[in-house]
């Protein structure tokens, strides 16, 4: 195993992946509490950072309890990326700067950011070199396996990133044209791990702790990055640590505890966001993920997806919990098990 270029104690560190609209500070803090070793901000525009856009800079706020943390930036101009990295280093002082070369979303790609950079590997190298020259912090990168099937060559891309100064590399082994379809080719993570001397972080298709451990054992990756598998179940990190250590996996929290965690998360979101109604609307997706798979959850989700204030959440949960006889009956007839509540969502 190759150690990451910043202090972290775990032998196989677990990352919460950077995800737009999801990996905001409240969720990062919840995941750290449940065993995530490293968190990364949502990906942020280098132009927004260097121009000191108020909305963009607000996304850079983080607390001491989130460390170690990386700030992920994206852009297609090396100079702008370097300026953004320098500002982040001086003002916010995270543990590392991460460069996004993986986002497949159209609005990012059409600006030649994210995975669009993979069409021009000289640009990729120029960006990494400039960012690394603009900060004393370690610079890491997140890539896909290529822009398209015709250009699929994760080993060559990864080697170029290392040569340009990347200190660690995360691979989501799909191409941009695949988006989130098909299966992540974990064998490509293994090939990149064999080719590089820097740490390799595996990412893609991790929905359960067992998936995470299987990826590590099949690929030899130095760290594991969990994205969609954390939605509504931040305890996946502690569970993964149990399985990695060869221990019995701790059970999913019971419904009452799950609701308590969701309410705590909601209070944190309300305290973090200046607009109460906007915070509630943005948080609806988290509420849907927390209750996914529960008996009689259709009506519960409908009510939660209509909240306009986060203090409504406790009332809705209390009303759901006030009918234990009905829920117990449905648990018996539906065959529901906590393990069935796998997350199914799309991250960018």
ZADO-1210 file (C-alpha; in nm, 4 decimals, padded with zeros to 6 digits):
<atoms>
<atom x="00.0000" y="00.0000" z="00.0000" code="UNK" pos="1"/>
<atom x="00.1206" y="00.3501" z="-00.0862" code="UNK" pos="2"/>
<atom x="00.0450" y="00.6198" z="00.1689" code="UNK" pos="3"/>
<atom x="-00.1502" y="00.9292" z="00.0734" code="UNK" pos="4"/>
<atom x="00.0439" y="01.2590" z="00.0635" code="UNK" pos="5"/>
<atom x="-00.1253" y="01.3980" z="00.3751" code="UNK" pos="6"/>
<atom x="-00.1754" y="01.2634" z="00.7246" code="UNK" pos="7"/>
<atom x="-00.4395" y="00.9948" z="00.7646" code="UNK" pos="8"/>
<atom x="-00.4245" y="00.7018" z="01.0048" code="UNK" pos="9"/>
<atom x="-00.6293" y="00.4301" z="00.8347" code="UNK" pos="10"/>
<atom x="-00.4399" y="00.1587" z="00.6502" code="UNK" pos="11"/>
<atom x="-00.7021" y="00.1720" z="00.3725" code="UNK" pos="12"/>
<atom x="-00.8522" y="00.5209" z="00.3938" code="UNK" pos="13"/>
<atom x="-01.2156" y="00.5753" z="00.2990" code="UNK" pos="14"/>
<atom x="-01.3112" y="00.8879" z="00.1047" code="UNK" pos="15"/>
<atom x="-01.6480" y="01.0544" z="00.0738" code="UNK" pos="16"/>
<atom x="-01.6496" y="01.1412" z="-00.2954" code="UNK" pos="17"/>
<atom x="-01.6932" y="01.5000" z="-00.4111" code="UNK" pos="18"/>
<atom x="-02.0509" y="01.5301" z="-00.5414" code="UNK" pos="19"/>
<atom x="-02.2260" y="01.8444" z="-00.6589" code="UNK" pos="20"/>
<atom x="-02.5260" y="01.9290" z="-00.4441" code="UNK" pos="21"/>
<atom x="-02.4556" y="01.6423" z="-00.2038" code="UNK" pos="22"/>
<atom x="-02.1131" y="01.6616" z="-00.0396" code="UNK" pos="23"/>
<atom x="-02.1828" y="01.9912" z="00.1319" code="UNK" pos="24"/>
<atom x="-02.0405" y="02.0608" z="00.4753" code="UNK" pos="25"/>
<atom x="-02.3288" y="01.9108" z="00.6808" code="UNK" pos="26"/>
<atom x="-02.3140" y="01.5800" z="00.4940" code="UNK" pos="27"/>
<atom x="-01.9350" y="01.5755" z="00.5088" code="UNK" pos="28"/>
<atom x="-01.9518" y="01.6183" z="00.8865" code="UNK" pos="29"/>
<atom x="-02.2088" y="01.3399" z="00.9223" code="UNK" pos="30"/>
<atom x="-01.9955" y="01.1050" z="00.7127" code="UNK" pos="31"/>
<atom x="-01.6819" y="01.1896" z="00.9091" code="UNK" pos="32"/>
<atom x="-01.8699" y="01.1011" z="01.2267" code="UNK" pos="33"/>
<atom x="-01.9620" y="00.7646" z="01.0747" code="UNK" pos="34"/>
<atom x="-01.6121" y="00.6689" z="00.9709" code="UNK" pos="35"/>
<atom x="-01.5154" y="00.8566" z="00.6535" code="UNK" pos="36"/>
<atom x="-01.1426" y="00.9245" z="00.6802" code="UNK" pos="37"/>
<atom x="-01.1246" y="01.1930" z="00.4107" code="UNK" pos="38"/>
<atom x="-01.3837" y="01.4265" z="00.2616" code="UNK" pos="39"/>
<atom x="-01.3746" y="01.6505" z="-00.0454" code="UNK" pos="40"/>
<atom x="-01.5802" y="01.9571" z="-00.1273" code="UNK" pos="41"/>
<atom x="-01.8253" y="01.9753" z="-00.4108" code="UNK" pos="42"/>
<atom x="-01.6394" y="02.0517" z="-00.7324" code="UNK" pos="43"/>
<atom x="-01.6013" y="02.4274" z="-00.7694" code="UNK" pos="44"/>
<atom x="-01.5325" y="02.6459" z="-01.0689" code="UNK" pos="45"/>
<atom x="-01.1822" y="02.7889" z="-01.0828" code="UNK" pos="46"/>
<atom x="-01.3241" y="03.0999" z="-01.2484" code="UNK" pos="47"/>
<atom x="-01.5721" y="03.1455" z="-00.9649" code="UNK" pos="48"/>
<atom x="-01.2946" y="03.1109" z="-00.7077" code="UNK" pos="49"/>
<atom x="-01.0435" y="03.3440" z="-00.8729" code="UNK" pos="50"/>
<atom x="-01.3134" y="03.6072" z="-00.9296" code="UNK" pos="51"/>
<atom x="-01.4165" y="03.5624" z="-00.5640" code="UNK" pos="52"/>
<atom x="-01.7761" y="03.4880" z="-00.6541" code="UNK" pos="53"/>
<atom x="-01.9715" y="03.5002" z="-00.3290" code="UNK" pos="54"/>
<atom x="-02.1773" y="03.1869" z="-00.3983" code="UNK" pos="55"/>
<atom x="-01.8700" y="02.9859" z="-00.4979" code="UNK" pos="56"/>
<atom x="-01.6658" y="03.0968" z="-00.1979" code="UNK" pos="57"/>
<atom x="-01.9543" y="03.0067" z="00.0343" code="UNK" pos="58"/>
<atom x="-01.9130" y="02.6449" z="-00.0768" code="UNK" pos="59"/>
<atom x="-01.5556" y="02.6499" z="00.0517" code="UNK" pos="60"/>
<atom x="-01.6568" y="02.6808" z="00.4164" code="UNK" pos="61"/>
<atom x="-01.5617" y="02.3838" z="00.6312" code="UNK" pos="62"/>
<atom x="-01.5078" y="02.3053" z="00.9976" code="UNK" pos="63"/>
<atom x="-01.2209" y="02.1550" z="01.1923" code="UNK" pos="64"/>
<atom x="-01.4180" y="01.8327" z="01.2315" code="UNK" pos="65"/>
<atom x="-01.4062" y="01.7843" z="00.8519" code="UNK" pos="66"/>
<atom x="-01.0267" y="01.7572" z="00.8320" code="UNK" pos="67"/>
<atom x="-00.8527" y="01.6080" z="00.6474" code="UNK" pos="68"/>
<atom x="-01.0373" y="01.7735" z="00.3611" code="UNK" pos="69"/>
<atom x="-00.9594" y="01.8483" z="-00.0020" code="UNK" pos="70"/>
<atom x="-01.0990" y="02.1265" z="-00.2180" code="UNK" pos="71"/>
<atom x="-01.1882" y="02.0086" z="-00.5673" code="UNK" pos="72"/>
<atom x="-01.1643" y="02.2568" z="-00.8521" code="UNK" pos="73"/>
<atom x="-01.2436" y="02.2345" z="-01.2223" code="UNK" pos="74"/>
<atom x="-01.1730" y="02.4425" z="-01.5293" code="UNK" pos="75"/>
<atom x="-01.0114" y="02.4335" z="-01.8703" code="UNK" pos="76"/>
<atom x="-00.7553" y="02.7151" z="-01.8416" code="UNK" pos="77"/>
<atom x="-00.4323" y="02.6310" z="-01.6638" code="UNK" pos="78"/>
<atom x="-00.3637" y="02.9863" z="-01.5482" code="UNK" pos="79"/>
<atom x="-00.7095" y="03.0232" z="-01.3934" code="UNK" pos="80"/>
<atom x="-00.6753" y="02.6877" z="-01.2220" code="UNK" pos="81"/>
<atom x="-00.3405" y="02.7958" z="-01.0770" code="UNK" pos="82"/>
<atom x="-00.4842" y="03.1215" z="-00.9459" code="UNK" pos="83"/>
<atom x="-00.7766" y="02.9379" z="-00.7878" code="UNK" pos="84"/>
<atom x="-00.5438" y="02.6875" z="-00.6214" code="UNK" pos="85"/>
<atom x="-00.3304" y="02.9676" z="-00.4800" code="UNK" pos="86"/>
<atom x="-00.6329" y="03.1480" z="-00.3355" code="UNK" pos="87"/>
<atom x="-00.7729" y="02.8288" z="-00.1819" code="UNK" pos="88"/>
<atom x="-00.4344" y="02.7501" z="-00.0300" code="UNK" pos="89"/>
<atom x="-00.3853" y="03.0939" z="00.1219" code="UNK" pos="90"/>
<atom x="-00.7383" y="03.1578" z="00.2462" code="UNK" pos="91"/>
<atom x="-00.8903" y="02.8181" z="00.3272" code="UNK" pos="92"/>
<atom x="-00.5853" y="02.5958" z="00.3880" code="UNK" pos="93"/>
<atom x="-00.7257" y="02.2481" z="00.3189" code="UNK" pos="94"/>
<atom x="-00.5039" y="01.9401" z="00.3314" code="UNK" pos="95"/>
<atom x="-00.4932" y="01.9030" z="-00.0477" code="UNK" pos="96"/>
<atom x="-00.6187" y="02.0416" z="-00.3790" code="UNK" pos="97"/>
<atom x="-00.8029" y="01.7995" z="-00.6065" code="UNK" pos="98"/>
<atom x="-00.8553" y="01.8548" z="-00.9795" code="UNK" pos="99"/>
<atom x="-01.1731" y="01.7264" z="-01.1425" code="UNK" pos="100"/>
<atom x="-01.1120" y="01.5610" z="-01.4779" code="UNK" pos="101"/>
<atom x="-01.4049" y="01.3241" z="-01.4374" code="UNK" pos="102"/>
<atom x="-01.7371" y="01.5075" z="-01.4242" code="UNK" pos="103"/>
<atom x="-01.9475" y="01.3991" z="-01.7257" code="UNK" pos="104"/>
<atom x="-02.2323" y="01.6500" z="-01.6818" code="UNK" pos="105"/>
<atom x="-02.3170" y="01.8446" z="-01.9969" code="UNK" pos="106"/>
<atom x="-02.3098" y="02.1940" z="-01.8436" code="UNK" pos="107"/>
<atom x="-01.9527" y="02.1320" z="-01.7244" code="UNK" pos="108"/>
<atom x="-01.8331" y="01.9519" z="-02.0354" code="UNK" pos="109"/>
<atom x="-01.9615" y="02.2207" z="-02.2734" code="UNK" pos="110"/>
<atom x="-01.7267" y="02.4640" z="-02.0942" code="UNK" pos="111"/>
<atom x="-01.4441" y="02.2142" z="-02.1589" code="UNK" pos="112"/>
<atom x="-01.4229" y="02.1318" z="-01.7887" code="UNK" pos="113"/>
<atom x="-01.4368" y="01.7998" z="-01.6056" code="UNK" pos="114"/>
<atom x="-01.4047" y="01.4967" z="-01.8318" code="UNK" pos="115"/>
<atom x="-01.3908" y="01.7178" z="-02.1444" code="UNK" pos="116"/>
<atom x="-01.0259" y="01.7825" z="-02.0578" code="UNK" pos="117"/>
<atom x="-00.9564" y="01.4159" z="-02.1294" code="UNK" pos="118"/>
<atom x="-00.9853" y="01.4937" z="-02.5010" code="UNK" pos="119"/>
<atom x="-00.6595" y="01.6906" z="-02.4696" code="UNK" pos="120"/>
<atom x="-00.4064" y="01.5184" z="-02.2462" code="UNK" pos="121"/>
<atom x="-00.1502" y="01.7941" z="-02.2986" code="UNK" pos="122"/>
<atom x="-00.4035" y="02.0317" z="-02.1435" code="UNK" pos="123"/>
<atom x="-00.4517" y="01.7890" z="-01.8547" code="UNK" pos="124"/>
<atom x="-00.0785" y="01.7907" z="-01.7896" code="UNK" pos="125"/>
<atom x="-00.0525" y="02.1684" z="-01.8218" code="UNK" pos="126"/>
<atom x="-00.3316" y="02.2159" z="-01.5672" code="UNK" pos="127"/>
<atom x="-00.1753" y="01.9754" z="-01.3174" code="UNK" pos="128"/>
<atom x="00.1696" y="02.1315" z="-01.3581" code="UNK" pos="129"/>
<atom x="00.0356" y="02.4848" z="-01.3136" code="UNK" pos="130"/>
<atom x="-00.1759" y="02.3969" z="-01.0110" code="UNK" pos="131"/>
<atom x="00.1123" y="02.2085" z="-00.8481" code="UNK" pos="132"/>
<atom x="00.3379" y="02.5099" z="-00.9078" code="UNK" pos="133"/>
<atom x="00.0833" y="02.7427" z="-00.7458" code="UNK" pos="134"/>
<atom x="00.0481" y="02.5697" z="-00.4094" code="UNK" pos="135"/>
<atom x="00.2600" y="02.3974" z="-00.1486" code="UNK" pos="136"/>
<atom x="-00.0276" y="02.1544" z="-00.0861" code="UNK" pos="137"/>
<atom x="-00.0398" y="01.8087" z="-00.2446" code="UNK" pos="138"/>
<atom x="-00.2300" y="01.8085" z="-00.5737" code="UNK" pos="139"/>
<atom x="-00.4461" y="01.5066" z="-00.6497" code="UNK" pos="140"/>
<atom x="-00.6688" y="01.4294" z="-00.9485" code="UNK" pos="141"/>
<atom x="-00.9898" y="01.2438" z="-01.0236" code="UNK" pos="142"/>
<atom x="-01.0267" y="01.1006" z="-01.3725" code="UNK" pos="143"/>
<atom x="-01.2415" y="00.8724" z="-01.5818" code="UNK" pos="144"/>
<atom x="-01.1046" y="00.6039" z="-01.8133" code="UNK" pos="145"/>
<atom x="-01.1253" y="00.8341" z="-02.1144" code="UNK" pos="146"/>
<atom x="-01.3553" y="01.0611" z="-02.3080" code="UNK" pos="147"/>
<atom x="-01.5019" y="00.7792" z="-02.5191" code="UNK" pos="148"/>
<atom x="-01.4568" y="00.4103" z="-02.5878" code="UNK" pos="149"/>
<atom x="-01.2284" y="00.5000" z="-02.8800" code="UNK" pos="150"/>
<atom x="-01.0084" y="00.7037" z="-02.6471" code="UNK" pos="151"/>
<atom x="-01.0304" y="00.4709" z="-02.3483" code="UNK" pos="152"/>
<atom x="-00.6813" y="00.4380" z="-02.1998" code="UNK" pos="153"/>
<atom x="-00.6810" y="00.4940" z="-01.8223" code="UNK" pos="154"/>
<atom x="-00.3211" y="00.3787" z="-01.7788" code="UNK" pos="155"/>
<atom x="-00.1843" y="00.6346" z="-02.0242" code="UNK" pos="156"/>
<atom x="-00.3998" y="00.9116" z="-01.8749" code="UNK" pos="157"/>
<atom x="-00.2901" y="00.8175" z="-01.5226" code="UNK" pos="158"/>
<atom x="00.0789" y="00.8052" z="-01.6154" code="UNK" pos="159"/>
<atom x="00.0547" y="01.1494" z="-01.7721" code="UNK" pos="160"/>
<atom x="-00.1091" y="01.2805" z="-01.4542" code="UNK" pos="161"/>
<atom x="00.1687" y="01.1374" z="-01.2387" code="UNK" pos="162"/>
<atom x="00.4371" y="01.2768" z="-01.4701" code="UNK" pos="163"/>
<atom x="00.2788" y="01.6230" z="-01.4485" code="UNK" pos="164"/>
<atom x="00.2921" y="01.6286" z="-01.0685" code="UNK" pos="165"/>
<atom x="-00.0192" y="01.4576" z="-00.9342" code="UNK" pos="166"/>
<atom x="00.0479" y="01.3110" z="-00.5890" code="UNK" pos="167"/>
<atom x="-00.2511" y="01.0731" z="-00.5877" code="UNK" pos="168"/>
<atom x="-00.5099" y="00.9679" z="-00.8445" code="UNK" pos="169"/>
<atom x="-00.8716" y="00.8539" z="-00.8177" code="UNK" pos="170"/>
<atom x="-01.0168" y="00.6553" z="-01.1073" code="UNK" pos="171"/>
<atom x="-01.3834" y="00.6066" z="-01.1892" code="UNK" pos="172"/>
<atom x="-01.3445" y="00.3384" z="-01.4560" code="UNK" pos="173"/>
<atom x="-01.6108" y="00.4540" z="-01.6989" code="UNK" pos="174"/>
<atom x="-01.5737" y="00.6853" z="-01.9978" code="UNK" pos="175"/>
<atom x="-01.7521" y="01.0166" z="-02.0223" code="UNK" pos="176"/>
<atom x="-01.9809" y="00.8840" z="-02.2957" code="UNK" pos="177"/>
<atom x="-02.0891" y="00.6018" z="-02.0641" code="UNK" pos="178"/>
<atom x="-02.2043" y="00.8526" z="-01.8027" code="UNK" pos="179"/>
<atom x="-02.3313" y="00.6133" z="-01.5306" code="UNK" pos="180"/>
<atom x="-02.4460" y="00.3296" z="-01.7559" code="UNK" pos="181"/>
<atom x="-02.2922" y="-00.0160" z="-01.7712" code="UNK" pos="182"/>
<atom x="-02.0527" y="-00.1442" z="-01.5110" code="UNK" pos="183"/>
<atom x="-01.7419" y="00.0217" z="-01.3745" code="UNK" pos="184"/>
<atom x="-01.4436" y="-00.1806" z="-01.4966" code="UNK" pos="185"/>
<atom x="-01.2581" y="-00.2389" z="-01.1736" code="UNK" pos="186"/>
<atom x="-00.9842" y="-00.4245" z="-01.3622" code="UNK" pos="187"/>
<atom x="-00.8801" y="-00.0835" z="-01.4972" code="UNK" pos="188"/>
<atom x="-00.8224" y="00.0364" z="-01.1394" code="UNK" pos="189"/>
<atom x="-00.5962" y="-00.2660" z="-01.0919" code="UNK" pos="190"/>
<atom x="-00.4051" y="-00.1843" z="-01.4121" code="UNK" pos="191"/>
<atom x="-00.3550" y="00.1782" z="-01.3066" code="UNK" pos="192"/>
<atom x="-00.2411" y="00.0654" z="-00.9629" code="UNK" pos="193"/>
<atom x="00.0230" y="-00.1556" z="-01.1246" code="UNK" pos="194"/>
<atom x="00.1402" y="00.1286" z="-01.3502" code="UNK" pos="195"/>
<atom x="00.1785" y="00.4117" z="-01.0979" code="UNK" pos="196"/>
<atom x="00.4025" y="00.4793" z="-00.8000" code="UNK" pos="197"/>
<atom x="00.1602" y="00.7318" z="-00.6442" code="UNK" pos="198"/>
<atom x="-00.1480" y="00.6221" z="-00.4438" code="UNK" pos="199"/>
<atom x="-00.4484" y="00.5075" z="-00.6454" code="UNK" pos="200"/>
<atom x="-00.8014" y="00.5568" z="-00.5135" code="UNK" pos="201"/>
<atom x="-01.0733" y="00.3268" z="-00.6459" code="UNK" pos="202"/>
<atom x="-01.4198" y="00.4641" z="-00.7218" code="UNK" pos="203"/>
<atom x="-01.7336" y="00.3375" z="-00.8913" code="UNK" pos="204"/>
<atom x="-02.0261" y="00.1002" z="-00.8275" code="UNK" pos="205"/>
<atom x="-01.9847" y="00.0817" z="-00.4499" code="UNK" pos="206"/>
<atom x="-02.3320" y="00.0391" z="-00.3020" code="UNK" pos="207"/>
<atom x="-02.2503" y="-00.1756" z="00.0012" code="UNK" pos="208"/>
<atom x="-01.9579" y="-00.2287" z="00.2386" code="UNK" pos="209"/>
<atom x="-01.8984" y="-00.5631" z="00.0719" code="UNK" pos="210"/>
<atom x="-01.8619" y="-00.3893" z="-00.2654" code="UNK" pos="211"/>
<atom x="-01.5970" y="-00.1584" z="-00.1201" code="UNK" pos="212"/>
<atom x="-01.3954" y="-00.4416" z="00.0285" code="UNK" pos="213"/>
<atom x="-01.4233" y="-00.6504" z="-00.2885" code="UNK" pos="214"/>
<atom x="-01.2951" y="-00.3574" z="-00.4950" code="UNK" pos="215"/>
<atom x="-00.9937" y="-00.3141" z="-00.2699" code="UNK" pos="216"/>
<atom x="-00.9099" y="-00.6831" z="-00.2752" code="UNK" pos="217"/>
<atom x="-00.9567" y="-00.7188" z="-00.6518" code="UNK" pos="218"/>
<atom x="-00.7643" y="-00.4050" z="-00.7466" code="UNK" pos="219"/>
<atom x="-00.5136" y="-00.3462" z="-00.4679" code="UNK" pos="220"/>
<atom x="-00.6157" y="00.0210" z="-00.4585" code="UNK" pos="221"/>
<atom x="-00.4628" y="00.2270" z="-00.1792" code="UNK" pos="222"/>
<atom x="-00.7870" y="00.3974" z="-00.0767" code="UNK" pos="223"/>
<atom x="-01.1572" y="00.3640" z="-00.1509" code="UNK" pos="224"/>
<atom x="-01.3872" y="00.6452" z="-00.2610" code="UNK" pos="225"/>
<atom x="-01.7583" y="00.6002" z="-00.1887" code="UNK" pos="226"/>
<atom x="-02.0129" y="00.8157" z="-00.3698" code="UNK" pos="227"/>
<atom x="-02.3742" y="00.7089" z="-00.4253" code="UNK" pos="228"/>
<atom x="-02.3427" y="00.4282" z="-00.1725" code="UNK" pos="229"/>
<atom x="-02.3326" y="00.6892" z="00.1038" code="UNK" pos="230"/>
<atom x="-02.6669" y="00.8462" z="00.0125" code="UNK" pos="231"/>
<atom x="-02.9037" y="00.7977" z="00.3044" code="UNK" pos="232"/>
<atom x="-02.6620" y="00.5623" z="00.4784" code="UNK" pos="233"/>
<atom x="-02.3532" y="00.7500" z="00.5991" code="UNK" pos="234"/>
<atom x="-02.2837" y="00.4565" z="00.8320" code="UNK" pos="235"/>
<atom x="-02.1544" y="00.2665" z="00.5263" code="UNK" pos="236"/>
<atom x="-01.8060" y="00.3929" z="00.6193" code="UNK" pos="237"/>
<atom x="-01.8027" y="00.2343" z="00.9660" code="UNK" pos="238"/>
<atom x="-01.9544" y="-00.0825" z="00.8221" code="UNK" pos="239"/>
<atom x="-01.6850" y="-00.0955" z="00.5540" code="UNK" pos="240"/>
<atom x="-01.4165" y="-00.0618" z="00.8203" code="UNK" pos="241"/>
<atom x="-01.5717" y="-00.3557" z="01.0041" code="UNK" pos="242"/>
<atom x="-01.5550" y="-00.5767" z="00.6944" code="UNK" pos="243"/>
<atom x="-01.2042" y="-00.4597" z="00.6027" code="UNK" pos="244"/>
<atom x="-01.0883" y="-00.5583" z="00.9519" code="UNK" pos="245"/>
<atom x="-01.2507" y="-00.9009" z="00.9247" code="UNK" pos="246"/>
<atom x="-01.5097" y="-00.8203" z="01.1908" code="UNK" pos="247"/>
<atom x="-01.8838" y="-00.8734" z="01.1847" code="UNK" pos="248"/>
<atom x="-02.0487" y="-00.5799" z="01.0105" code="UNK" pos="249"/>
<atom x="-02.2447" y="-00.3632" z="01.2506" code="UNK" pos="250"/>
<atom x="-02.6147" y="-00.3579" z="01.1577" code="UNK" pos="251"/>
<atom x="-02.7938" y="-00.0711" z="00.9892" code="UNK" pos="252"/>
<atom x="-02.9443" y="00.1624" z="01.2483" code="UNK" pos="253"/>
<atom x="-03.3076" y="00.0871" z="01.3370" code="UNK" pos="254"/>
<atom x="-03.5708" y="00.3157" z="01.1908" code="UNK" pos="255"/>
<atom x="-03.5878" y="00.5412" z="01.4973" code="UNK" pos="256"/>
<atom x="-03.2102" y="00.5933" z="01.4934" code="UNK" pos="257"/>
<atom x="-03.2105" y="00.6508" z="01.1189" code="UNK" pos="258"/>
<atom x="-03.4683" y="00.9247" z="01.1686" code="UNK" pos="259"/>
<atom x="-03.2641" y="01.0776" z="01.4514" code="UNK" pos="260"/>
<atom x="-02.9598" y="01.0969" z="01.2231" code="UNK" pos="261"/>
<atom x="-03.1690" y="01.2492" z="00.9445" code="UNK" pos="262"/>
<atom x="-03.3080" y="01.5126" z="01.1827" code="UNK" pos="263"/>
<atom x="-02.9603" y="01.5972" z="01.3109" code="UNK" pos="264"/>
<atom x="-02.8424" y="01.6282" z="00.9509" code="UNK" pos="265"/>
<atom x="-03.1418" y="01.8554" z="00.8776" code="UNK" pos="266"/>
<atom x="-03.0583" y="02.0821" z="01.1727" code="UNK" pos="267"/>
<atom x="-02.6983" y="02.1076" z="01.0507" code="UNK" pos="268"/>
<atom x="-02.8179" y="02.1993" z="00.7018" code="UNK" pos="269"/>
<atom x="-03.0525" y="02.4634" z="00.8428" code="UNK" pos="270"/>
<atom x="-02.7681" y="02.6169" z="01.0419" code="UNK" pos="271"/>
<atom x="-02.5311" y="02.6107" z="00.7427" code="UNK" pos="272"/>
<atom x="-02.7557" y="02.7610" z="00.4748" code="UNK" pos="273"/>
<atom x="-02.8660" y="03.1259" z="00.5000" code="UNK" pos="274"/>
<atom x="-03.1961" y="03.0694" z="00.3141" code="UNK" pos="275"/>
<atom x="-03.4281" y="02.8473" z="00.5275" code="UNK" pos="276"/>
<atom x="-03.6700" y="02.7591" z="00.2465" code="UNK" pos="277"/>
<atom x="-03.3881" y="02.6981" z="00.0008" code="UNK" pos="278"/>
<atom x="-03.2162" y="02.4746" z="00.2557" code="UNK" pos="279"/>
<atom x="-03.5348" y="02.2696" z="00.2972" code="UNK" pos="280"/>
<atom x="-03.5832" y="02.2286" z="-00.0762" code="UNK" pos="281"/>
<atom x="-03.2203" y="02.1249" z="-00.1262" code="UNK" pos="282"/>
<atom x="-03.2450" y="01.8803" z="00.1636" code="UNK" pos="283"/>
<atom x="-03.5481" y="01.6959" z="00.0236" code="UNK" pos="284"/>
<atom x="-03.3245" y="01.4586" z="-00.1723" code="UNK" pos="285"/>
<atom x="-03.1430" y="01.3550" z="00.1471" code="UNK" pos="286"/>
<atom x="-03.4766" y="01.2878" z="00.3175" code="UNK" pos="287"/>
<atom x="-03.5817" y="01.0639" z="00.0314" code="UNK" pos="288"/>
<atom x="-03.2587" y="00.8683" z="00.0598" code="UNK" pos="289"/>
<atom x="-03.2869" y="00.8274" z="00.4380" code="UNK" pos="290"/>
<atom x="-03.6315" y="00.6668" z="00.4105" code="UNK" pos="291"/>
<atom x="-03.5676" y="00.4597" z="00.0970" code="UNK" pos="292"/>
<atom x="-03.6784" y="00.1009" z="00.1436" code="UNK" pos="293"/>
<atom x="-03.8874" y="00.1592" z="00.4554" code="UNK" pos="294"/>
<atom x="-04.2360" y="00.0050" z="00.4677" code="UNK" pos="295"/>
<atom x="-04.5198" y="00.2332" z="00.3575" code="UNK" pos="296"/>
<atom x="-04.2596" y="00.4842" z="00.2491" code="UNK" pos="297"/>
<atom x="-04.4452" y="00.6164" z="-00.0572" code="UNK" pos="298"/>
<atom x="-04.6639" y="00.8510" z="00.1473" code="UNK" pos="299"/>
<atom x="-04.3712" y="00.9318" z="00.3745" code="UNK" pos="300"/>
<atom x="-04.1554" y="01.0313" z="00.0771" code="UNK" pos="301"/>
<atom x="-04.4389" y="01.2345" z="-00.0728" code="UNK" pos="302"/>
<atom x="-04.4694" y="01.4403" z="00.2457" code="UNK" pos="303"/>
<atom x="-04.0954" y="01.4799" z="00.2896" code="UNK" pos="304"/>
<atom x="-04.0495" y="01.5919" z="-00.0703" code="UNK" pos="305"/>
<atom x="-04.2958" y="01.8747" z="-00.0057" code="UNK" pos="306"/>
<atom x="-04.1327" y="02.0262" z="00.3031" code="UNK" pos="307"/>
<atom x="-04.0615" y="02.3978" z="00.2887" code="UNK" pos="308"/>
<atom x="-03.9036" y="02.4230" z="00.6336" code="UNK" pos="309"/>
<atom x="-03.6709" y="02.1730" z="00.7960" code="UNK" pos="310"/>
<atom x="-03.8531" y="02.1899" z="01.1291" code="UNK" pos="311"/>
<atom x="-04.1410" y="02.0073" z="00.9567" code="UNK" pos="312"/>
<atom x="-03.9294" y="01.6925" z="00.9307" code="UNK" pos="313"/>
<atom x="-03.9513" y="01.5854" z="01.2959" code="UNK" pos="314"/>
<atom x="-04.3307" y="01.6085" z="01.2904" code="UNK" pos="315"/>
<atom x="-04.3530" y="01.3906" z="00.9803" code="UNK" pos="316"/>
<atom x="-04.1171" y="01.1320" z="01.1286" code="UNK" pos="317"/>
<atom x="-04.3029" y="01.1319" z="01.4607" code="UNK" pos="318"/>
<atom x="-04.6318" y="01.0657" z="01.2832" code="UNK" pos="319"/>
<atom x="-04.4772" y="00.7774" z="01.0906" code="UNK" pos="320"/>
<atom x="-04.3368" y="00.6268" z="01.4100" code="UNK" pos="321"/>
<atom x="-04.6689" y="00.6660" z="01.5919" code="UNK" pos="322"/>
<atom x="-04.8149" y="00.3682" z="01.4034" code="UNK" pos="323"/>
<atom x="-04.5816" y="00.0846" z="01.5109" code="UNK" pos="324"/>
<atom x="-04.8475" y="-00.1844" z="01.4792" code="UNK" pos="325"/>
<atom x="-04.9092" y="-00.0983" z="01.1158" code="UNK" pos="326"/>
<atom x="-04.5372" y="-00.0797" z="01.0443" code="UNK" pos="327"/>
<atom x="-04.4663" y="-00.4104" z="01.2182" code="UNK" pos="328"/>
<atom x="-04.7384" y="-00.5787" z="01.0159" code="UNK" pos="329"/>
<atom x="-04.5975" y="-00.4392" z="00.6940" code="UNK" pos="330"/>
<atom x="-04.2478" y="-00.5440" z="00.7902" code="UNK" pos="331"/>
<atom x="-04.3703" y="-00.9032" z="00.8207" code="UNK" pos="332"/>
<atom x="-04.5713" y="-00.9043" z="00.4989" code="UNK" pos="333"/>
<atom x="-04.3302" y="-00.7098" z="00.2818" code="UNK" pos="334"/>
<atom x="-04.0228" y="-00.9176" z="00.3635" code="UNK" pos="335"/>
<atom x="-03.8338" y="-00.5939" z="00.4214" code="UNK" pos="336"/>
<atom x="-03.4885" y="-00.6174" z="00.5707" code="UNK" pos="337"/>
<atom x="-03.2582" y="-00.3293" z="00.6547" code="UNK" pos="338"/>
<atom x="-03.0098" y="-00.4737" z="00.4042" code="UNK" pos="339"/>
<atom x="-03.2654" y="-00.4169" z="00.1277" code="UNK" pos="340"/>
<atom x="-03.2406" y="-00.0400" z="00.1625" code="UNK" pos="341"/>
<atom x="-02.9661" y="-00.0035" z="-00.0930" code="UNK" pos="342"/>
<atom x="-02.9181" y="00.3438" z="-00.2318" code="UNK" pos="343"/>
<atom x="-02.9998" y="00.4123" z="-00.5937" code="UNK" pos="344"/>
<atom x="-02.9255" y="00.7640" z="-00.7132" code="UNK" pos="345"/>
<atom x="-02.7192" y="00.9578" z="-00.9581" code="UNK" pos="346"/>
<atom x="-02.4207" y="01.1687" z="-00.8564" code="UNK" pos="347"/>
<atom x="-02.2313" y="01.4065" z="-01.0807" code="UNK" pos="348"/>
</atoms>
